[in-house]
Amino acid sequence: MSVDTFFSRLQSHNRYLTFITAPGVDAHFNDNELKQVAWKGLPAAWRSNFTNSGRSQLTATLQRVCEYMVHQELESDQKALENQRYQQQGQ
């Protein structure tokens, strides 16, 4: 599942919580809670890269985290493609 899809589904499912709980009960996650849930669902290496780049998950918005992780996904996909090409050349 792509990072964009992951974040979109997470936000969508969060909105559904409003409809499946008892009337008057606010069970959905606020933005910071949702960001924490999303953070834990991301690869550890990407989270480490985020922190090592001088960013903070505590102060970054959910949108900024998502944008950074989309970039990490693109880099990861590119490295995997390069690795695949390298292995094919060696055979």
C-alpha positions in Angstrom: 0.0 0.0 0.0 1.4 3.4 -0.9 2.0 6.1 1.7 -0.7 8.3 0.2 -3.2 5.4 0.4 -2.2 4.6 3.9 -2.8 8.2 5.1 -6.0 8.5 3.2 -7.4 5.3 4.6 -6.3 6.2 8.1 -8.1 9.5 7.9 -11.2 7.9 6.3 -11.4 5.2 9.0 -11.0 7.9 11.6 -14.1 9.7 10.2 -16.1 6.4 10.3 -15.6 6.2 14.1 -18.1 9.0 14.4 -20.8 6.9 12.8 -20.2 3.6 14.6 -20.1 4.9 18.2 -23.0 5.8 20.5 -24.6 9.1 19.9 -22.8 11.9 21.8 -19.6 9.9 22.1 -16.6 11.4 20.3 -14.5 8.4 19.5 -12.5 9.6 16.6 -8.8 10.6 17.0 -7.8 14.3 17.1 -5.1 15.4 14.7 -2.2 14.7 17.1 -3.5 11.3 18.0 -4.0 10.4 14.4 -0.5 11.5 13.7 0.8 9.2 16.4 -1.2 6.3 15.0 0.2 7.0 11.5 3.7 7.4 12.8 3.7 3.9 14.4 2.5 2.4 11.1 5.5 3.7 9.1 8.8 1.9 8.6 11.3 2.6 11.4 14.1 3.6 9.0 11.8 6.3 7.6 10.9 7.6 11.0 14.6 7.7 11.9 15.4 9.6 8.7 12.6 12.1 9.6 14.1 12.7 13.0 17.7 12.8 11.8 16.7 15.4 9.2 16.0 17.8 12.1 12.2 17.5 12.0 10.1 16.6 15.0 7.0 14.4 14.8 5.7 16.3 17.8 5.7 19.7 16.0 5.1 18.6 12.4 1.6 18.5 11.0 0.1 15.2 9.8 0.3 16.7 6.2 4.0 17.4 6.6 4.7 13.9 7.9 2.8 12.5 5.0 4.7 14.6 2.4 8.0 13.6 3.9 7.0 9.9 3.9 5.9 10.0 0.3 9.4 11.3 -0.5 10.9 8.4 1.5 8.7 5.9 -0.4 9.9 7.3 -3.7 13.5 7.0 -2.6 13.0 3.5 -1.4 11.3 2.5 -4.6 14.2 4.0 -6.6 16.8 2.2 -4.5 14.9 -1.1 -5.0 14.8 -0.6 -8.7 18.5 0.2 -8.9 19.3 -2.9 -6.8 17.2 -5.0 -9.1 19.0 -3.7 -12.2 22.4 -4.3 -10.5 21.4 -7.9 -9.7 20.3 -8.5 -13.3 23.5 -7.1 -14.7 25.5 -9.5 -12.5 23.7 -12.6 -13.9 
